[in-house]
């Protein structure tokens, strides 16, 4: 058993390390940009809703419609459909850079809805109290909505990151690199079952670590549990 593991690592160890690095790069960079786009979209969806602090029915409907379209397109189809746009932005359709653009485009609408859901959980009484004291819309967002929704936002972030991680595996099937690429090229096409098993285990470990870390952070920041 030990000898088999040693032989496997000698043959595929470097590939696994590179695949893990590429997967983490795709997840990390895509998550940052998805939140750069998705956070303001989610805030706008929340505050312009009929019960928001700045109700704009027509704007909310149009923005919600756009976000829903983005969420409705399967990632693999989206990735292929915007290949020319991806090349225009990063100069290539393949590899880690080629995966980041579709990952961001696909994840940003999902993040926006997660943000909107988290902000909807904020106690309306707290928001009304801030309004009665003359707080501006920007102050309510920065000092009430986001701080009060922090535990939910953190849990939502874990779901978003895990979703992006799943998307990277799909991206790997069409030349994006990472663990998904290794699973397809070696585990499926070359029938190296041990490679398929190891890549699956690595992704499961990543998911468990992400979920555990963010759950602990959410619990520590939840004032209701103090």
C-alpha positions in Angstrom: 0.0 0.0 0.0 2.7 2.4 1.0 4.7 1.5 -2.1 1.7 2.1 -4.3 1.1 5.6 -2.8 4.8 6.4 -3.2 4.8 5.3 -6.9 1.5 7.3 -7.5 3.0 10.4 -5.9 6.2 10.1 -7.8 4.3 10.0 -11.1 1.5 12.4 -10.4 2.5 14.4 -7.4 3.7 17.5 -9.4 0.5 17.4 -11.5 -1.7 17.3 -8.4 0.2 20.2 -6.7 -0.1 22.3 -9.9 -3.8 21.3 -10.3 -4.5 22.3 -6.7 -2.7 25.6 -7.1 -4.6 26.4 -10.3 -8.0 25.5 -8.6 -7.2 27.7 -5.6 -6.2 30.6 -7.9 -9.4 30.3 -9.9 -11.5 30.2 -6.8 -9.7 33.0 -5.0 -9.5 35.5 -7.9 -13.0 34.7 -9.2 -14.5 35.1 -5.7 -13.0 38.5 -5.2 -14.2 39.8 -8.5 -17.6 38.2 -8.1 -18.1 40.0 -4.9 -16.8 43.3 -6.4 -19.7 43.0 -8.8 -22.2 41.0 -6.8 -22.1 43.0 -3.5 -23.3 46.3 -5.0 -25.9 44.5 -7.1 -27.2 42.7 -4.0 -27.4 45.9 -2.0 -29.3 47.6 -4.8 -31.7 44.7 -5.1 -32.4 45.0 -1.4 -32.8 48.7 -0.9 -34.9 49.2 -4.1 -37.3 46.4 -3.2 -40.9 47.4 -2.3 -40.0 47.1 1.4 -36.5 48.6 1.0 -35.2 52.0 2.2 -35.2 53.4 -1.3 -38.1 51.6 -3.1 -37.8 51.8 -6.9 -40.2 49.2 -8.4 -39.2 49.6 -12.0 -35.4 49.6 -11.3 -35.7 46.6 -9.0 -37.6 44.6 -11.6 -35.2 45.4 -14.4 -32.1 44.6 -12.2 -33.8 41.4 -10.8 -34.5 40.4 -14.4 -30.9 40.8 -15.4 -29.6 38.9 -12.4 -32.1 36.1 -13.0 -30.9 35.7 -16.6 -27.3 35.5 -15.4 -28.3 32.8 -12.9 -30.3 30.8 -15.4 -27.5 30.1 -17.9 -25.7 26.8 -17.2 -22.0 27.5 -16.6 -20.7 25.3 -19.3 -22.8 27.0 -21.9 -21.9 30.4 -20.6 -18.2 29.6 -20.7 -18.4 28.6 -24.4 -20.7 31.4 -25.3 -18.5 34.2 -24.0 -15.1 32.8 -25.2 -14.5 35.7 -27.6 -15.3 38.2 -24.8 -13.0 36.2 -22.4 -10.2 36.5 -25.0 -10.8 40.2 -25.4 -10.5 40.7 -21.6 -7.6 38.4 -20.7 -6.0 37.6 -24.1 -6.8 33.8 -24.0 -9.7 31.4 -23.9 -7.8 28.6 -22.1 -6.1 28.0 -18.8 -6.6 29.7 -15.5 -7.0 33.2 -17.0 -9.5 31.9 -19.5 -11.7 30.4 -16.7 -11.7 33.4 -14.5 -13.9 35.7 -16.7 -16.8 33.1 -17.1 -16.5 32.2 -13.4 -17.0 35.8 -12.4 -19.8 36.4 -14.9 -21.6 33.2 -13.7 -21.0 33.7 -9.9 -21.7 37.5 -9.7 -25.5 37.1 -10.1 -25.5 34.2 -7.6 -23.6 36.4 -5.1 -26.0 39.3 -5.7 -29.0 37.1 -4.7 -27.1 35.8 -1.6 -26.4 39.3 -0.5 -30.0 40.3 -1.1 -31.2 37.4 1.0 -28.8 38.2 3.8 -29.8 41.9 4.0 -33.5 40.9 4.0 -32.9 39.2 7.4 -31.9 42.5 9.1 -34.4 43.5 11.7 -36.6 46.2 10.2 -36.8 47.9 13.6 -33.1 48.6 13.6 -33.3 50.1 10.1 -36.3 52.3 11.1 -34.4 53.5 14.2 -31.5 54.6 12.0 -33.8 56.4 9.7 -35.5 58.2 12.6 -32.1 59.5 13.6 -31.6 61.0 10.2 -29.1 58.5 8.8 -28.6 58.7 5.1 -29.0 55.8 2.7 -25.3 55.2 2.5 -24.9 55.3 6.3 -27.7 52.8 6.7 -26.1 50.5 4.3 -22.6 50.8 5.8 -23.5 51.0 9.5 -26.7 49.0 9.8 -27.3 46.6 6.9 -23.8 45.2 6.4 -22.8 44.9 10.1 -26.2 43.4 11.2 -26.2 40.9 8.3 -22.5 39.9 8.8 -23.1 36.3 10.1 -25.5 35.6 7.2 -23.1 37.2 4.7 -20.3 35.0 5.9 -22.4 31.9 5.5 -23.5 33.1 2.1 -19.8 33.6 1.2 -19.1 29.9 2.0 -21.9 28.8 -0.3 -20.6 31.1 -3.0 -17.0 29.9 -2.8 -18.1 26.3 -2.8 -20.3 26.9 -5.8 -17.3 28.6 -7.6 -15.2 25.6 -6.7 -17.7 23.3 -8.3 -17.7 25.5 -11.4 -13.9 25.2 -11.7 -14.3 21.5 -12.0 -16.6 22.0 -14.9 -14.2 24.6 -16.4 -11.4 22.0 -16.2 -13.3 19.8 -18.6 -12.8 22.4 -21.4 -9.2 23.3 -20.9 -9.2 25.5 -17.9 -6.7 23.5 -15.8 -7.0 22.7 -12.2 -8.3 19.5 -10.5 -11.2 19.2 -12.8 -8.9 19.0 -15.8 -6.8 16.3 -14.1 -9.9 14.3 -13.3 -11.1 14.4 -16.9 -7.7 13.9 -18.7 -6.3 11.2 -16.4 -9.2 9.8 -14.4 -11.6 9.5 -17.3 -9.8 9.6 -20.6 -6.8 7.6 -19.5 -8.7 5.5 -17.0 -6.4 6.3 -14.1 -9.0 5.6 -11.4 -6.6 6.5 -8.6 -6.3 10.1 -10.1 -10.0 10.4 -10.2 -10.3 9.3 -6.5 -7.5 11.7 -5.3 -9.0 14.7 -7.1 -12.4 14.0 -5.7 -10.9 13.6 -2.2 -9.0 16.9 -2.6 -12.1 18.8 -3.6 -14.1 17.3 -0.7 -11.4 18.3 1.7 -11.5 21.9 0.3 -15.2 22.1 0.7 -15.1 20.8 4.3 -12.4 23.3 5.2 -14.2 26.2 3.6 -17.5 25.3 5.3 -16.0 24.7 8.7 -13.9 28.0 8.7 -16.8 30.2 7.6 -19.3 28.5 9.9 -17.0 29.2 12.9 -16.5 32.8 11.8 -20.3 33.3 11.4 -20.9 31.8 14.9 -18.3 34.1 16.5 -19.8 37.2 14.8 -23.5 36.4 15.6 -24.5 38.7 18.5 -27.5 36.5 19.2 -25.2 33.7 20.3 -23.2 35.8 22.8 
